Amino acid sequence: MVKNFIEYISKANNDVCLEISEKRQVTDEDARNIIKKLCKVNQREGYRQIERLTDINRGIIQKL
């Protein structure tokens, strides 16, 4: 059984995988704009949601 598996995974194929080849640094301002646009929340509500979702203190989030 192991031999069959090794043989199977060793065969060449034409599989196309979802690979991200481009890495992009997102600025803090870009991140804020993305959150505002996608979440449709004001800044205060956004802080509270991020606090709930990440379990990070709101004071720390506001400093970022």
PDB file of N, CA, C, O and CB in Angstrom:
ATOM      1  N   MET A   1       0.823  -1.184   0.000  1.00  0.00           N
ATOM      2  CA  MET A   1       0.000   0.000   0.000  1.00  0.00           C
ATOM      3  C   MET A   1       0.876   1.259   0.000  1.00  0.00           C
ATOM      4  O   MET A   1       0.619   2.190  -0.764  1.00  0.00           O
ATOM      5  CB  MET A   1      -0.941  -0.008   1.208  1.00  0.00           C
ATOM      6  N   VAL A   2       1.899   1.292   0.846  1.00  0.00           N
ATOM      7  CA  VAL A   2       2.810   2.434   0.886  1.00  0.00           C
ATOM      8  C   VAL A   2       3.531   2.570  -0.449  1.00  0.00           C
ATOM      9  O   VAL A   2       3.733   3.676  -0.950  1.00  0.00           O
ATOM     10  CB  VAL A   2       3.829   2.283   2.038  1.00  0.00           C
ATOM     11  N   LYS A   3       3.910   1.447  -1.009  1.00  0.00           N
ATOM     12  CA  LYS A   3       4.593   1.455  -2.307  1.00  0.00           C
ATOM     13  C   LYS A   3       3.706   2.099  -3.372  1.00  0.00           C
ATOM     14  O   LYS A   3       4.182   2.898  -4.178  1.00  0.00           O
ATOM     15  CB  LYS A   3       4.980   0.018  -2.728  1.00  0.00           C
ATOM     16  N   ASN A   4       2.429   1.754  -3.376  1.00  0.00           N
ATOM     17  CA  ASN A   4       1.483   2.336  -4.343  1.00  0.00           C
ATOM     18  C   ASN A   4       1.356   3.843  -4.142  1.00  0.00           C
ATOM     19  O   ASN A   4       1.291   4.601  -5.109  1.00  0.00           O
ATOM     20  CB  ASN A   4       0.098   1.669  -4.213  1.00  0.00           C
ATOM     21  N   PHE A   5       1.321   4.268  -2.893  1.00  0.00           N
ATOM     22  CA  PHE A   5       1.203   5.693  -2.595  1.00  0.00           C
ATOM     23  C   PHE A   5       2.438   6.447  -3.089  1.00  0.00           C
ATOM     24  O   PHE A   5       2.314   7.487  -3.737  1.00  0.00           O
ATOM     25  CB  PHE A   5       1.011   5.913  -1.081  1.00  0.00           C
ATOM     26  N   ILE A   6       3.611   5.932  -2.789  1.00  0.00           N
ATOM     27  CA  ILE A   6       4.859   6.569  -3.219  1.00  0.00           C
ATOM     28  C   ILE A   6       4.917   6.633  -4.738  1.00  0.00           C
ATOM     29  O   ILE A   6       5.332   7.644  -5.304  1.00  0.00           O
ATOM     30  CB  ILE A   6       6.085   5.807  -2.666  1.00  0.00           C
ATOM     31  N   GLU A   7       4.510   5.577  -5.389  1.00  0.00           N
ATOM     32  CA  GLU A   7       4.482   5.558  -6.844  1.00  0.00           C
ATOM     33  C   GLU A   7       3.528   6.620  -7.380  1.00  0.00           C
ATOM     34  O   GLU A   7       3.845   7.314  -8.346  1.00  0.00           O
ATOM     35  CB  GLU A   7       4.077   4.172  -7.353  1.00  0.00           C
ATOM     36  N   TYR A   8       2.361   6.745  -6.755  1.00  0.00           N
ATOM     37  CA  TYR A   8       1.345   7.704  -7.184  1.00  0.00           C
ATOM     38  C   TYR A   8       1.843   9.145  -7.040  1.00  0.00           C
ATOM     39  O   TYR A   8       1.700   9.946  -7.964  1.00  0.00           O
ATOM     40  CB  TYR A   8       0.058   7.510  -6.372  1.00  0.00           C
ATOM     41  N   ILE A   9       2.424   9.473  -5.894  1.00  0.00           N
ATOM     42  CA  ILE A   9       2.838  10.864  -5.682  1.00  0.00           C
ATOM     43  C   ILE A   9       4.109  11.215  -6.447  1.00  0.00           C
ATOM     44  O   ILE A   9       4.437  12.391  -6.603  1.00  0.00           O
ATOM     45  CB  ILE A   9       3.049  11.122  -4.202  1.00  0.00           C
ATOM     46  N   SER A  10       4.809  10.220  -6.915  1.00  0.00           N
ATOM     47  CA  SER A  10       6.042  10.458  -7.676  1.00  0.00           C
ATOM     48  C   SER A  10       5.788  10.707  -9.155  1.00  0.00           C
ATOM     49  O   SER A  10       6.673  11.191  -9.861  1.00  0.00           O
ATOM     50  CB  SER A  10       6.975   9.283  -7.523  1.00  0.00           C
ATOM     51  N   LYS A  11       4.598  10.386  -9.629  1.00  0.00           N
ATOM     52  CA  LYS A  11       4.284  10.565 -11.043  1.00  0.00           C
ATOM     53  C   LYS A  11       4.145  12.045 -11.388  1.00  0.00           C
ATOM     54  O   LYS A  11       3.609  12.830 -10.607  1.00  0.00           O
ATOM     55  CB  LYS A  11       2.997   9.814 -11.404  1.00  0.00           C
ATOM     56  N   ALA A  12       4.634  12.408 -12.565  1.00  0.00           N
ATOM     57  CA  ALA A  12       4.472  13.776 -13.059  1.00  0.00           C
ATOM     58  C   ALA A  12       3.002  14.017 -13.399  1.00  0.00           C
ATOM     59  O   ALA A  12       2.291  13.108 -13.828  1.00  0.00           O
ATOM     60  CB  ALA A  12       5.375  14.031 -14.305  1.00  0.00           C
ATOM     61  N   ASN A  13       2.564  15.257 -13.199  1.00  0.00           N
ATOM     62  CA  ASN A  13       1.177  15.589 -13.537  1.00  0.00           C
ATOM     63  C   ASN A  13       1.096  17.045 -13.969  1.00  0.00           C
ATOM     64  O   ASN A  13       2.075  17.789 -13.902  1.00  0.00           O
ATOM     65  CB  ASN A  13       0.230  15.324 -12.334  1.00  0.00           C
ATOM     66  N   ASN A  14      -0.078  17.428 -14.409  1.00  0.00           N
ATOM     67  CA  ASN A  14      -0.305  18.796 -14.871  1.00  0.00           C
ATOM     68  C   ASN A  14      -1.184  19.579 -13.900  1.00  0.00           C
ATOM     69  O   ASN A  14      -1.870  20.518 -14.303  1.00  0.00           O
ATOM     70  CB  ASN A  14      -0.944  18.784 -16.256  1.00  0.00           C
ATOM     71  N   ASP A  15      -1.166  19.200 -12.636  1.00  0.00           N
ATOM     72  CA  ASP A  15      -1.986  19.892 -11.646  1.00  0.00           C
ATOM     73  C   ASP A  15      -1.579  21.362 -11.555  1.00  0.00           C
ATOM     74  O   ASP A  15      -0.400  21.708 -11.621  1.00  0.00           O
ATOM     75  CB  ASP A  15      -1.860  19.212 -10.267  1.00  0.00           C
ATOM     76  N   VAL A  16      -2.585  22.206 -11.402  1.00  0.00           N
ATOM     77  CA  VAL A  16      -2.356  23.628 -11.216  1.00  0.00           C
ATOM     78  C   VAL A  16      -2.815  23.971  -9.809  1.00  0.00           C
ATOM     79  O   VAL A  16      -3.975  23.768  -9.452  1.00  0.00           O
ATOM     80  CB  VAL A  16      -3.106  24.486 -12.297  1.00  0.00           C
ATOM     81  N   CYS A  17      -1.908  24.483  -9.035  1.00  0.00           N
ATOM     82  CA  CYS A  17      -2.223  24.820  -7.652  1.00  0.00           C
ATOM     83  C   CYS A  17      -2.385  26.329  -7.515  1.00  0.00           C
ATOM     84  O   CYS A  17      -1.863  27.109  -8.310  1.00  0.00           O
ATOM     85  CB  CYS A  17      -1.125  24.301  -6.696  1.00  0.00           C
ATOM     86  N   LEU A  18      -3.114  26.705  -6.496  1.00  0.00           N
ATOM     87  CA  LEU A  18      -3.300  28.121  -6.208  1.00  0.00           C
ATOM     88  C   LEU A  18      -2.088  28.602  -5.429  1.00  0.00           C
ATOM     89  O   LEU A  18      -2.012  28.416  -4.215  1.00  0.00           O
ATOM     90  CB  LEU A  18      -4.623  28.376  -5.411  1.00  0.00           C
ATOM     91  N   GLU A  19      -1.175  29.198  -6.097  1.00  0.00           N
ATOM     92  CA  GLU A  19       0.012  29.707  -5.441  1.00  0.00           C
ATOM     93  C   GLU A  19       0.079  31.212  -5.657  1.00  0.00           C
ATOM     94  O   GLU A  19      -0.162  31.711  -6.757  1.00  0.00           O
ATOM     95  CB  GLU A  19       1.290  29.007  -5.972  1.00  0.00           C
ATOM     96  N   ILE A  20       0.403  31.904  -4.611  1.00  0.00           N
ATOM     97  CA  ILE A  20       0.538  33.352  -4.696  1.00  0.00           C
ATOM     98  C   ILE A  20       2.012  33.651  -4.893  1.00  0.00           C
ATOM     99  O   ILE A  20       2.831  33.398  -4.009  1.00  0.00           O
ATOM    100  CB  ILE A  20      -0.033  34.071  -3.417  1.00  0.00           C
ATOM    101  N   SER A  21       2.342  34.185  -6.042  1.00  0.00           N
ATOM    102  CA  SER A  21       3.745  34.439  -6.339  1.00  0.00           C
ATOM    103  C   SER A  21       4.153  35.859  -5.951  1.00  0.00           C
ATOM    104  O   SER A  21       5.338  36.151  -5.794  1.00  0.00           O
ATOM    105  CB  SER A  21       4.019  34.204  -7.818  1.00  0.00           C
ATOM    106  N   GLU A  22       3.175  36.725  -5.800  1.00  0.00           N
ATOM    107  CA  GLU A  22       3.469  38.117  -5.509  1.00  0.00           C
ATOM    108  C   GLU A  22       3.145  38.421  -4.049  1.00  0.00           C
ATOM    109  O   GLU A  22       2.040  38.156  -3.577  1.00  0.00           O
ATOM    110  CB  GLU A  22       2.680  39.047  -6.448  1.00  0.00           C
ATOM    111  N   LYS A  23       4.117  38.977  -3.350  1.00  0.00           N
ATOM    112  CA  LYS A  23       3.885  39.401  -1.967  1.00  0.00           C
ATOM    113  C   LYS A  23       3.856  40.910  -1.947  1.00  0.00           C
ATOM    114  O   LYS A  23       4.668  41.573  -2.592  1.00  0.00           O
ATOM    115  CB  LYS A  23       4.981  38.846  -0.996  1.00  0.00           C
ATOM    116  N   ARG A  24       2.911  41.445  -1.198  1.00  0.00           N
ATOM    117  CA  ARG A  24       2.759  42.892  -1.152  1.00  0.00           C
ATOM    118  C   ARG A  24       2.611  43.338   0.276  1.00  0.00           C
ATOM    119  O   ARG A  24       1.803  42.781   1.019  1.00  0.00           O
ATOM    120  CB  ARG A  24       1.560  43.350  -1.983  1.00  0.00           C
ATOM    121  N   GLN A  25       3.372  44.327   0.675  1.00  0.00           N
ATOM    122  CA  GLN A  25       3.277  44.881   2.015  1.00  0.00           C
ATOM    123  C   GLN A  25       2.113  45.861   2.039  1.00  0.00           C
ATOM    124  O   GLN A  25       2.038  46.762   1.203  1.00  0.00           O
ATOM    125  CB  GLN A  25       4.609  45.573   2.443  1.00  0.00           C
ATOM    126  N   VAL A  26       1.210  45.689   2.989  1.00  0.00           N
ATOM    127  CA  VAL A  26       0.065  46.582   3.122  1.00  0.00           C
ATOM    128  C   VAL A  26       0.377  47.594   4.212  1.00  0.00           C
ATOM    129  O   VAL A  26       0.725  47.226   5.334  1.00  0.00           O
ATOM    130  CB  VAL A  26      -1.242  45.790   3.447  1.00  0.00           C
ATOM    131  N   THR A  27       0.251  48.866   3.876  1.00  0.00           N
ATOM    132  CA  THR A  27       0.515  49.909   4.870  1.00  0.00           C
ATOM    133  C   THR A  27      -0.626  49.959   5.871  1.00  0.00           C
ATOM    134  O   THR A  27      -1.710  49.435   5.614  1.00  0.00           O
ATOM    135  CB  THR A  27       0.701  51.291   4.193  1.00  0.00           C
ATOM    136  N   ASP A  28      -0.382  50.586   7.009  1.00  0.00           N
ATOM    137  CA  ASP A  28      -1.425  50.732   8.020  1.00  0.00           C
ATOM    138  C   ASP A  28      -2.618  51.494   7.452  1.00  0.00           C
ATOM    139  O   ASP A  28      -3.770  51.140   7.702  1.00  0.00           O
ATOM    140  CB  ASP A  28      -0.875  51.452   9.263  1.00  0.00           C
ATOM    141  N   GLU A  29      -2.331  52.538   6.688  1.00  0.00           N
ATOM    142  CA  GLU A  29      -3.411  53.335   6.093  1.00  0.00           C
ATOM    143  C   GLU A  29      -4.230  52.500   5.114  1.00  0.00           C
ATOM    144  O   GLU A  29      -5.457  52.586   5.099  1.00  0.00           O
ATOM    145  CB  GLU A  29      -2.839  54.571   5.380  1.00  0.00           C
ATOM    146  N   ASP A  30      -3.558  51.697   4.298  1.00  0.00           N
ATOM    147  CA  ASP A  30      -4.272  50.802   3.375  1.00  0.00           C
ATOM    148  C   ASP A  30      -5.155  49.837   4.152  1.00  0.00           C
ATOM    149  O   ASP A  30      -6.303  49.601   3.775  1.00  0.00           O
ATOM    150  CB  ASP A  30      -3.276  50.017   2.489  1.00  0.00           C
ATOM    151  N   ALA A  31      -4.622  49.275   5.240  1.00  0.00           N
ATOM    152  CA  ALA A  31      -5.385  48.323   6.052  1.00  0.00           C
ATOM    153  C   ALA A  31      -6.624  48.996   6.632  1.00  0.00           C
ATOM    154  O   ALA A  31      -7.709  48.415   6.617  1.00  0.00           O
ATOM    155  CB  ALA A  31      -4.508  47.747   7.186  1.00  0.00           C
ATOM    156  N   ARG A  32      -6.468  50.221   7.143  1.00  0.00           N
ATOM    157  CA  ARG A  32      -7.625  50.951   7.693  1.00  0.00           C
ATOM    158  C   ARG A  32      -8.691  51.158   6.618  1.00  0.00           C
ATOM    159  O   ARG A  32      -9.881  50.955   6.863  1.00  0.00           O
ATOM    160  CB  ARG A  32      -7.181  52.319   8.271  1.00  0.00           C
ATOM    161  N   ASN A  33      -8.257  51.560   5.437  1.00  0.00           N
ATOM    162  CA  ASN A  33      -9.209  51.803   4.344  1.00  0.00           C
ATOM    163  C   ASN A  33      -9.910  50.521   3.916  1.00  0.00           C
ATOM    164  O   ASN A  33     -11.108  50.535   3.631  1.00  0.00           O
ATOM    165  CB  ASN A  33      -8.496  52.424   3.145  1.00  0.00           C
ATOM    166  N   ILE A  34      -9.182  49.425   3.870  1.00  0.00           N
ATOM    167  CA  ILE A  34      -9.784  48.134   3.514  1.00  0.00           C
ATOM    168  C   ILE A  34     -10.830  47.740   4.543  1.00  0.00           C
ATOM    169  O   ILE A  34     -11.932  47.324   4.187  1.00  0.00           O
ATOM    170  CB  ILE A  34      -8.704  47.036   3.403  1.00  0.00           C
ATOM    171  N   ILE A  35     -10.486  47.871   5.820  1.00  0.00           N
ATOM    172  CA  ILE A  35     -11.425  47.518   6.891  1.00  0.00           C
ATOM    173  C   ILE A  35     -12.670  48.394   6.818  1.00  0.00           C
ATOM    174  O   ILE A  35     -13.789  47.890   6.903  1.00  0.00           O
ATOM    175  CB  ILE A  35     -10.755  47.661   8.274  1.00  0.00           C
ATOM    176  N   LYS A  36     -12.480  49.711   6.659  1.00  0.00           N
ATOM    177  CA  LYS A  36     -13.624  50.621   6.581  1.00  0.00           C
ATOM    178  C   LYS A  36     -14.528  50.273   5.399  1.00  0.00           C
ATOM    179  O   LYS A  36     -15.753  50.266   5.523  1.00  0.00           O
ATOM    180  CB  LYS A  36     -13.141  52.073   6.464  1.00  0.00           C
ATOM    181  N   LYS A  37     -13.909  49.984   4.250  1.00  0.00           N
ATOM    182  CA  LYS A  37     -14.676  49.704   3.039  1.00  0.00           C
ATOM    183  C   LYS A  37     -15.408  48.367   3.127  1.00  0.00           C
ATOM    184  O   LYS A  37     -16.602  48.287   2.838  1.00  0.00           O
ATOM    185  CB  LYS A  37     -13.757  49.711   1.826  1.00  0.00           C
ATOM    186  N   LEU A  38     -14.687  47.317   3.526  1.00  0.00           N
ATOM    187  CA  LEU A  38     -15.276  45.984   3.531  1.00  0.00           C
ATOM    188  C   LEU A  38     -16.213  45.741   4.704  1.00  0.00           C
ATOM    189  O   LEU A  38     -17.233  45.067   4.561  1.00  0.00           O
ATOM    190  CB  LEU A  38     -14.194  44.957   3.542  1.00  0.00           C
ATOM    191  N   CYS A  39     -15.869  46.286   5.856  1.00  0.00           N
ATOM    192  CA  CYS A  39     -16.678  46.024   7.048  1.00  0.00           C
ATOM    193  C   CYS A  39     -17.798  47.042   7.228  1.00  0.00           C
ATOM    194  O   CYS A  39     -18.755  46.803   7.964  1.00  0.00           O
ATOM    195  CB  CYS A  39     -15.797  46.019   8.280  1.00  0.00           C
ATOM    196  N   LYS A  40     -17.669  48.173   6.551  1.00  0.00           N
ATOM    197  CA  LYS A  40     -18.672  49.232   6.649  1.00  0.00           C
ATOM    198  C   LYS A  40     -18.960  49.593   8.104  1.00  0.00           C
ATOM    199  O   LYS A  40     -20.112  49.637   8.534  1.00  0.00           O
ATOM    200  CB  LYS A  40     -19.963  48.805   5.952  1.00  0.00           C
ATOM    201  N   VAL A  41     -17.887  49.849   8.848  1.00  0.00           N
ATOM    202  CA  VAL A  41     -18.021  50.253  10.252  1.00  0.00           C
ATOM    203  C   VAL A  41     -17.219  51.515  10.477  1.00  0.00           C
ATOM    204  O   VAL A  41     -16.247  51.794   9.775  1.00  0.00           O
ATOM    205  CB  VAL A  41     -17.552  49.125  11.215  1.00  0.00           C
ATOM    206  N   ASN A  42     -17.655  52.285  11.491  1.00  0.00           N
ATOM    207  CA  ASN A  42     -16.862  53.457  11.822  1.00  0.00           C
ATOM    208  C   ASN A  42     -15.675  53.025  12.678  1.00  0.00           C
ATOM    209  O   ASN A  42     -15.569  51.864  13.073  1.00  0.00           O
ATOM    210  CB  ASN A  42     -17.722  54.524  12.560  1.00  0.00           C
ATOM    211  N   GLN A  43     -14.803  53.954  12.951  1.00  0.00           N
ATOM    212  CA  GLN A  43     -13.552  53.604  13.617  1.00  0.00           C
ATOM    213  C   GLN A  43     -13.790  52.996  14.995  1.00  0.00           C
ATOM    214  O   GLN A  43     -13.168  51.990  15.333  1.00  0.00           O
ATOM    215  CB  GLN A  43     -12.667  54.832  13.742  1.00  0.00           C
ATOM    216  N   ARG A  44     -14.673  53.581  15.793  1.00  0.00           N
ATOM    217  CA  ARG A  44     -14.923  53.069  17.142  1.00  0.00           C
ATOM    218  C   ARG A  44     -15.487  51.653  17.102  1.00  0.00           C
ATOM    219  O   ARG A  44     -15.037  50.783  17.847  1.00  0.00           O
ATOM    220  CB  ARG A  44     -15.884  53.993  17.892  1.00  0.00           C
ATOM    221  N   GLU A  45     -16.474  51.421  16.231  1.00  0.00           N
ATOM    222  CA  GLU A  45     -17.041  50.076  16.101  1.00  0.00           C
ATOM    223  C   GLU A  45     -15.980  49.089  15.610  1.00  0.00           C
ATOM    224  O   GLU A  45     -15.935  47.940  16.050  1.00  0.00           O
ATOM    225  CB  GLU A  45     -18.245  50.089  15.137  1.00  0.00           C
ATOM    226  N   GLY A  46     -15.127  49.558  14.689  1.00  0.00           N
ATOM    227  CA  GLY A  46     -14.062  48.696  14.158  1.00  0.00           C
ATOM    228  C   GLY A  46     -13.138  48.235  15.244  1.00  0.00           C
ATOM    229  O   GLY A  46     -12.764  47.063  15.276  1.00  0.00           O
ATOM    230  N   TYR A  47     -12.747  49.139  16.157  1.00  0.00           N
ATOM    231  CA  TYR A  47     -11.877  48.767  17.268  1.00  0.00           C
ATOM    232  C   TYR A  47     -12.521  47.686  18.115  1.00  0.00           C
ATOM    233  O   TYR A  47     -11.870  46.711  18.489  1.00  0.00           O
ATOM    234  CB  TYR A  47     -11.552  49.986  18.127  1.00  0.00           C
ATOM    235  N   ARG A  48     -13.788  47.858  18.414  1.00  0.00           N
ATOM    236  CA  ARG A  48     -14.484  46.875  19.262  1.00  0.00           C
ATOM    237  C   ARG A  48     -14.566  45.512  18.589  1.00  0.00           C
ATOM    238  O   ARG A  48     -14.367  44.483  19.233  1.00  0.00           O
ATOM    239  CB  ARG A  48     -15.894  47.367  19.604  1.00  0.00           C
ATOM    240  N   GLN A  49     -14.856  45.507  17.302  1.00  0.00           N
ATOM    241  CA  GLN A  49     -14.928  44.238  16.580  1.00  0.00           C
ATOM    242  C   GLN A  49     -13.569  43.551  16.529  1.00  0.00           C
ATOM    243  O   GLN A  49     -13.462  42.345  16.753  1.00  0.00           O
ATOM    244  CB  GLN A  49     -15.452  44.463  15.164  1.00  0.00           C
ATOM    245  N   ILE A  50     -12.547  44.323  16.237  1.00  0.00           N
ATOM    246  CA  ILE A  50     -11.203  43.740  16.193  1.00  0.00           C
ATOM    247  C   ILE A  50     -10.824  43.194  17.561  1.00  0.00           C
ATOM    248  O   ILE A  50     -10.220  42.126  17.667  1.00  0.00           O
ATOM    249  CB  ILE A  50     -10.167  44.786  15.727  1.00  0.00           C
ATOM    250  N   GLU A  51     -11.182  43.934  18.612  1.00  0.00           N
ATOM    251  CA  GLU A  51     -10.914  43.463  19.979  1.00  0.00           C
ATOM    252  C   GLU A  51     -11.601  42.121  20.231  1.00  0.00           C
ATOM    253  O   GLU A  51     -10.984  41.194  20.758  1.00  0.00           O
ATOM    254  CB  GLU A  51     -11.390  44.509  21.018  1.00  0.00           C
ATOM    255  N   ARG A  52     -12.861  42.019  19.859  1.00  0.00           N
ATOM    256  CA  ARG A  52     -13.600  40.759  20.077  1.00  0.00           C
ATOM    257  C   ARG A  52     -13.025  39.615  19.257  1.00  0.00           C
ATOM    258  O   ARG A  52     -12.883  38.497  19.753  1.00  0.00           O
ATOM    259  CB  ARG A  52     -15.079  40.942  19.728  1.00  0.00           C
ATOM    260  N   LEU A  53     -12.694  39.895  18.005  1.00  0.00           N
ATOM    261  CA  LEU A  53     -12.221  38.837  17.119  1.00  0.00           C
ATOM    262  C   LEU A  53     -10.812  38.355  17.434  1.00  0.00           C
ATOM    263  O   LEU A  53     -10.502  37.175  17.271  1.00  0.00           O
ATOM    264  CB  LEU A  53     -12.270  39.311  15.708  1.00  0.00           C
ATOM    265  N   THR A  54      -9.962  39.269  17.886  1.00  0.00           N
ATOM    266  CA  THR A  54      -8.557  38.912  18.106  1.00  0.00           C
ATOM    267  C   THR A  54      -8.210  38.714  19.570  1.00  0.00           C
ATOM    268  O   THR A  54      -7.146  38.186  19.895  1.00  0.00           O
ATOM    269  CB  THR A  54      -7.668  39.971  17.529  1.00  0.00           C
ATOM    270  N   ASP A  55      -9.107  39.136  20.458  1.00  0.00           N
ATOM    271  CA  ASP A  55      -8.854  39.072  21.892  1.00  0.00           C
ATOM    272  C   ASP A  55      -7.657  39.941  22.282  1.00  0.00           C
ATOM    273  O   ASP A  55      -6.947  39.652  23.245  1.00  0.00           O
ATOM    274  CB  ASP A  55      -8.616  37.621  22.324  1.00  0.00           C
ATOM    275  N   ILE A  56      -7.450  41.011  21.510  1.00  0.00           N
ATOM    276  CA  ILE A  56      -6.406  41.995  21.812  1.00  0.00           C
ATOM    277  C   ILE A  56      -7.093  43.216  22.411  1.00  0.00           C
ATOM    278  O   ILE A  56      -8.108  43.678  21.890  1.00  0.00           O
ATOM    279  CB  ILE A  56      -5.570  42.378  20.523  1.00  0.00           C
ATOM    280  N   ASN A  57      -6.547  43.735  23.494  1.00  0.00           N
ATOM    281  CA  ASN A  57      -7.115  44.879  24.195  1.00  0.00           C
ATOM    282  C   ASN A  57      -7.320  46.062  23.247  1.00  0.00           C
ATOM    283  O   ASN A  57      -6.456  46.368  22.425  1.00  0.00           O
ATOM    284  CB  ASN A  57      -6.213  45.286  25.360  1.00  0.00           C
ATOM    285  N   ARG A  58      -8.477  46.725  23.372  1.00  0.00           N
ATOM    286  CA  ARG A  58      -8.823  47.842  22.491  1.00  0.00           C
ATOM    287  C   ARG A  58      -7.786  48.961  22.575  1.00  0.00           C
ATOM    288  O   ARG A  58      -7.502  49.609  21.568  1.00  0.00           O
ATOM    289  CB  ARG A  58     -10.209  48.387  22.847  1.00  0.00           C
ATOM    290  N   GLY A  59      -7.222  49.195  23.743  1.00  0.00           N
ATOM    291  CA  GLY A  59      -6.198  50.238  23.892  1.00  0.00           C
ATOM    292  C   GLY A  59      -4.975  49.965  23.030  1.00  0.00           C
ATOM    293  O   GLY A  59      -4.392  50.883  22.453  1.00  0.00           O
ATOM    294  N   ILE A  60      -4.594  48.704  22.948  1.00  0.00           N
ATOM    295  CA  ILE A  60      -3.457  48.321  22.111  1.00  0.00           C
ATOM    296  C   ILE A  60      -3.805  48.506  20.636  1.00  0.00           C
ATOM    297  O   ILE A  60      -2.993  48.995  19.851  1.00  0.00           O
ATOM    298  CB  ILE A  60      -3.043  46.857  22.388  1.00  0.00           C
ATOM    299  N   ILE A  61      -5.018  48.109  20.274  1.00  0.00           N
ATOM    300  CA  ILE A  61      -5.461  48.252  18.884  1.00  0.00           C
ATOM    301  C   ILE A  61      -5.481  49.729  18.478  1.00  0.00           C
ATOM    302  O   ILE A  61      -5.061  50.075  17.373  1.00  0.00           O
ATOM    303  CB  ILE A  61      -6.865  47.623  18.693  1.00  0.00           C
ATOM    304  N   GLN A  62      -5.966  50.595  19.367  1.00  0.00           N
ATOM    305  CA  GLN A  62      -6.049  52.015  19.041  1.00  0.00           C
ATOM    306  C   GLN A  62      -4.668  52.635  18.843  1.00  0.00           C
ATOM    307  O   GLN A  62      -4.514  53.567  18.054  1.00  0.00           O
ATOM    308  CB  GLN A  62      -6.795  52.758  20.136  1.00  0.00           C
ATOM    309  N   LYS A  63      -3.673  52.125  19.549  1.00  0.00           N
ATOM    310  CA  LYS A  63      -2.308  52.647  19.403  1.00  0.00           C
ATOM    311  C   LYS A  63      -1.710  52.275  18.052  1.00  0.00           C
ATOM    312  O   LYS A  63      -0.834  52.971  17.538  1.00  0.00           O
ATOM    313  CB  LYS A  63      -1.413  52.122  20.528  1.00  0.00           C
ATOM    314  N   LEU A  64      -2.189  51.173  17.483  1.00  0.00           N
ATOM    315  CA  LEU A  64      -1.668  50.726  16.183  1.00  0.00           C
ATOM    316  C   LEU A  64      -2.205  51.624  15.110  1.00  0.00           C
ATOM    317  O   LEU A  64      -1.896  51.434  13.934  1.00  0.00           O
ATOM    318  CB  LEU A  64      -2.041  49.253  15.891  1.00  0.00           C
TER     319      LEU A  64
END
